[in-house]
Amino acid sequence: MLSLKNLFLNVTTLRLIPVAGLKNFPPPINYDHVEFTERPKLKVMEKVPQYPGNLKPPKMQKKLKFMRGPERVHNFLTHKQYGIQALGGGRLRFGHFEMLRLSIGRKIDTKRMFTFWRIDPPWQPVTNHGQGQRMGGGKGAIDHYVTPVKAGRIIVELGGICEFKEVKEFLQKYADQLPFKARAVSHEMLEKEKIWEKEREESDMNPWPMKYLVVVCPVIRRFELSNQVQSYIFSTSFALAKKKRISRIRDS
């Protein structure tokens, strides 16, 4: 033991000999399926919808149904790459459109990336009486226009020769500036969520799911039901008949 120690003490210099190690790099991503759009940047949306000259701009009620519930149509990515998805209902004004257009336009590389809108320009009128006005006097004048958005709606879609980790940071940054909760998503994320929802539905051991609870429909709002039950929502006459039947059972 002592001789081995003395052997190392006599060594004054150490030499590092480089060796070639085995490296396993993943194959590069294939972008042959990417189809570029005509213009890479987001187009300017109209602040006010254009009406014919002989038509007075119509006013509208709040119509909260345009923001309530999940989005069942525009909830997927057409180019199967990346985008911004709303996580709650809300309204987008013209300023939000300009914020997304200018901010994303500065970040993307137009030679290999493209973006496009998945929502309509502002079309729903919002009226206002103005500050300091007396009560009454009818419905106020149109103040501005908005675009209602439901939860799950894809707002902006981004694609091209790029990876999700390259665009996720600035997409999430601008999604946080919207008037409702939103997130940056990729096609793989949405597919995994669909698989998870399907597995959860198949593994559900509850013998009384929401779609079979027909008796409770007269006593709760139809918006409280899930989307599966909305196909079973009754008409007003059927709901009234149910209430009469329940009252007869209680009286007896």
C-alpha positions as a printed NumPy array, in Angstrom:
array([[  0.   ,   0.   ,   0.   ],
       [  2.84 ,   2.344,   0.882],
       [  4.71 ,   1.518,  -2.288],
       [  1.618,   2.328,  -4.373],
       [  1.28 ,   5.658,  -2.586],
       [  4.902,   6.509,  -3.177],
       [  4.456,   5.622,  -6.845],
       [  1.763,   8.274,  -7.305],
       [  3.703,  10.859,  -5.327],
       [  6.559,  10.697,  -7.803],
       [  4.228,  11.67 , -10.672],
       [  4.621,  15.384, -11.383],
       [  2.54 ,  15.823, -14.571],
       [ -0.674,  14.292, -15.859],
       [ -1.543,  13.843, -19.516],
       [ -5.135,  13.79 , -20.751],
       [ -5.548,  11.672, -23.846],
       [ -8.749,  12.503, -25.783],
       [-10.76 ,   9.55 , -26.954],
       [-13.645,   9.357, -29.394],
       [-16.882,   8.364, -27.649],
       [-20.018,   6.879, -29.171],
       [-22.631,   9.549, -29.947],
       [-26.212,   8.881, -30.942],
       [-27.876,  11.959, -32.435],
       [-31.608,  11.86 , -33.276],
       [-32.451,  12.051, -36.976],
       [-33.374,  15.504, -38.31 ],
       [-37.058,  16.378, -38.543],
       [-38.616,  16.007, -41.967],
       [-40.489,  19.136, -43.114],
       [-41.575,  17.908, -46.544],
       [-45.232,  17.96 , -45.49 ],
       [-45.184,  21.7  , -44.665],
       [-47.269,  23.829, -47.034],
       [-46.511,  27.548, -46.926],
       [-49.219,  30.179, -47.214],
       [-49.198,  33.073, -49.671],
       [-48.201,  35.679, -47.082],
       [-46.   ,  34.843, -44.074],
       [-47.268,  37.545, -41.692],
       [-50.681,  38.169, -40.185],
       [-52.897,  40.458, -42.216],
       [-54.428,  43.656, -40.851],
       [-57.955,  43.132, -39.566],
       [-60.664,  45.737, -40.111],
       [-61.503,  47.785, -37.042],
       [-65.097,  48.328, -38.178],
       [-67.02 ,  45.927, -40.456],
       [-68.007,  47.345, -43.827],
       [-71.741,  47.668, -44.518],
       [-73.497,  48.822, -47.7  ],
       [-74.1  ,  52.552, -47.954],
       [-77.884,  52.198, -47.688],
       [-77.719,  50.002, -44.551],
       [-77.485,  51.452, -41.06 ],
       [-74.996,  49.56 , -38.834],
       [-77.161,  47.29 , -36.662],
       [-76.902,  47.152, -32.885],
       [-76.833,  43.895, -30.978],
       [-77.435,  42.468, -27.535],
       [-74.629,  41.057, -25.401],
       [-75.177,  37.517, -26.706],
       [-73.095,  35.803, -24.029],
       [-73.829,  32.469, -25.695],
       [-71.094,  33.304, -28.205],
       [-68.536,  33.024, -25.36 ],
       [-70.122,  30.325, -23.206],
       [-69.142,  26.68 , -23.492],
       [-66.405,  24.85 , -25.4  ],
       [-65.467,  25.365, -29.034],
       [-66.358,  22.276, -31.09 ],
       [-65.407,  23.384, -34.618],
       [-62.195,  25.429, -34.726],
       [-60.352,  23.535, -31.994],
       [-57.644,  21.867, -34.104],
       [-54.572,  22.971, -36.066],
       [-55.09 ,  22.818, -39.825],
       [-51.351,  22.662, -40.618],
       [-50.716,  20.33 , -37.641],
       [-47.928,  22.441, -36.169],
       [-48.269,  25.236, -33.575],
       [-50.611,  27.996, -32.473],
       [-52.319,  29.903, -29.644],
       [-55.416,  28.342, -28.069],
       [-57.941,  30.055, -25.8  ],
       [-58.572,  28.373, -22.44 ],
       [-61.624,  30.458, -21.585],
       [-64.301,  32.583, -23.153],
       [-63.829,  36.262, -23.864],
       [-63.85 ,  39.068, -26.398],
       [-61.048,  40.339, -28.605],
       [-60.91 ,  44.008, -29.521],
       [-59.031,  45.599, -32.39 ],
       [-56.097,  46.399, -30.092],
       [-55.582,  42.73 , -29.312],
       [-55.462,  41.9  , -33.012],
       [-52.826,  44.581, -33.58 ],
       [-50.791,  43.428, -30.581],
       [-50.616,  39.872, -31.923],
       [-49.946,  40.98 , -35.492],
       [-47.087,  43.341, -34.675],
       [-45.503,  41.232, -31.926],
       [-45.51 ,  37.912, -33.756],
       [-44.412,  39.629, -36.975],
       [-41.223,  40.813, -35.271],
       [-40.344,  37.386, -33.889],
       [-40.838,  35.047, -36.842],
       [-38.382,  34.445, -39.669],
       [-40.438,  35.098, -42.792],
       [-38.098,  32.985, -44.935],
       [-39.032,  29.773, -43.14 ],
       [-42.118,  30.572, -41.013],
       [-45.679,  31.738, -41.62 ],
       [-48.702,  32.725, -39.542],
       [-52.395,  33.237, -40.217],
       [-55.575,  34.053, -38.309],
       [-58.108,  31.441, -37.239],
       [-60.721,  33.925, -36.019],
       [-62.904,  36.51 , -37.721],
       [-62.237,  40.265, -37.551],
       [-64.285,  42.281, -35.017],
       [-67.953,  41.976, -36.006],
       [-70.107,  42.152, -32.849],
       [-71.094,  45.749, -31.944],
       [-70.79 ,  46.925, -28.333],
       [-72.807,  50.008, -27.371],
       [-72.059,  52.569, -24.687],
       [-73.892,  55.585, -23.258],
       [-70.73 ,  57.433, -22.345],
       [-69.569,  58.831, -19.037],
       [-71.793,  61.256, -17.149],
       [-74.978,  60.511, -19.102],
       [-78.438,  60.279, -17.551],
       [-80.207,  56.953, -17.226],
       [-82.579,  56.002, -20.025],
       [-82.705,  57.436, -23.491],
       [-82.758,  54.109, -25.299],
       [-79.865,  51.975, -26.407],
       [-76.588,  53.859, -26.722],
       [-74.466,  54.377, -29.802],
       [-71.995,  51.771, -31.042],
       [-68.693,  52.274, -29.227],
       [-66.53 ,  49.51 , -30.723],
       [-66.632,  46.03 , -32.249],
       [-65.369,  42.762, -30.762],
       [-64.871,  39.13 , -31.723],
       [-66.316,  36.64 , -29.189],
       [-64.186,  33.555, -28.522],
       [-65.066,  30.279, -26.804],
       [-62.787,  28.038, -24.758],
       [-60.647,  25.802, -26.955],
       [-60.705,  28.115, -29.994],
       [-57.492,  28.382, -32.014],
       [-56.713,  32.096, -32.386],
       [-53.45 ,  32.174, -34.342],
       [-51.707,  29.363, -36.16 ],
       [-47.959,  29.275, -36.858],
       [-46.048,  26.863, -39.047],
       [-42.99 ,  26.392, -41.205],
       [-39.533,  24.906, -40.839],
       [-39.2  ,  25.316, -37.079],
       [-39.568,  23.352, -33.842],
       [-42.017,  23.986, -31.028],
       [-39.279,  24.87 , -28.525],
       [-38.185,  27.634, -30.888],
       [-41.558,  29.413, -30.949],
       [-43.145,  28.359, -27.65 ],
       [-41.592,  31.129, -25.563],
       [-42.875,  34.119, -27.516],
       [-46.217,  32.475, -28.318],
       [-46.88 ,  31.942, -24.613],
       [-45.689,  35.478, -23.844],
       [-48.264,  37.026, -26.178],
       [-50.963,  34.542, -25.134],
       [-50.624,  35.839, -21.558],
       [-51.445,  39.368, -22.77 ],
       [-54.885,  38.405, -24.086],
       [-58.017,  39.306, -22.055],
       [-58.634,  35.618, -21.259],
       [-56.484,  32.626, -20.406],
       [-54.649,  31.2  , -23.403],
       [-51.68 ,  28.955, -24.097],
       [-49.191,  28.003, -26.802],
       [-49.999,  24.548, -28.199],
       [-48.618,  22.082, -30.696],
       [-50.344,  19.367, -32.686],
       [-48.726,  16.672, -30.531],
       [-50.113,  18.261, -27.356],
       [-53.665,  18.286, -28.708],
       [-53.409,  14.671, -29.874],
       [-52.157,  13.522, -26.457],
       [-55.041,  15.322, -24.756],
       [-57.551,  13.609, -27.05 ],
       [-56.065,  10.206, -26.228],
       [-56.122,  11.003, -22.508],
       [-59.775,  12.087, -22.635],
       [-60.727,   8.935, -24.517],
       [-58.912,   6.713, -22.013],
       [-60.522,   8.54 , -19.097],
       [-63.973,   8.072, -20.614],
       [-63.38 ,   4.363, -21.248],
       [-61.975,   3.737, -17.764],
       [-64.775,   5.626, -15.999],
       [-66.511,   3.216, -13.603],
       [-69.325,   5.591, -12.692],
       [-72.62 ,   3.805, -13.523],
       [-74.5  ,   7.122, -13.621],
       [-72.711,   9.46 , -16.049],
       [-74.041,  12.925, -16.73 ],
       [-75.759,  11.989, -19.976],
       [-78.084,   9.544, -18.158],
       [-79.233,  11.994, -15.452],
       [-82.37 ,  13.087, -17.29 ],
       [-84.454,  13.868, -14.199],
       [-82.179,  16.709, -13.079],
       [-82.461,  18.633, -16.357],
       [-85.562,  20.669, -15.321],
       [-83.881,  21.91 , -12.139],
       [-80.477,  22.928, -13.526],
       [-79.46 ,  25.221, -16.344],
       [-78.722,  23.728, -19.714],
       [-75.322,  25.446, -19.753],
       [-74.28 ,  23.475, -16.68 ],
       [-74.482,  20.24 , -18.606],
       [-71.567,  18.825, -20.551],
       [-71.421,  19.016, -24.31 ],
       [-72.567,  15.388, -24.605],
       [-75.774,  16.187, -22.777],
       [-76.544,  19.268, -24.838],
       [-77.847,  17.016, -27.596],
       [-80.387,  15.749, -25.066],
       [-81.491,  19.237, -24.015],
       [-85.232,  19.476, -24.096],
       [-87.477,  22.069, -25.579],
       [-89.394,  24.438, -23.316],
       [-92.589,  22.406, -23.489],
       [-90.795,  19.21 , -22.516],
       [-89.08 ,  20.931, -19.588],
       [-92.408,  22.313, -18.339],
       [-93.965,  18.86 , -18.576],
       [-91.114,  17.489, -16.481],
       [-91.627,  20.147, -13.813],
       [-95.349,  19.368, -13.616],
       [-94.59 ,  15.684, -13.243],
       [-92.128,  16.343, -10.403],
       [-94.614,  18.61 ,  -8.63 ],
       [-97.308,  15.9  ,  -8.865],
       [-94.953,  13.34 ,  -7.333],
       [-94.086,  15.717,  -4.478],
       [-97.768,  16.525,  -3.807],
       [-98.716,  12.868,  -3.716]])
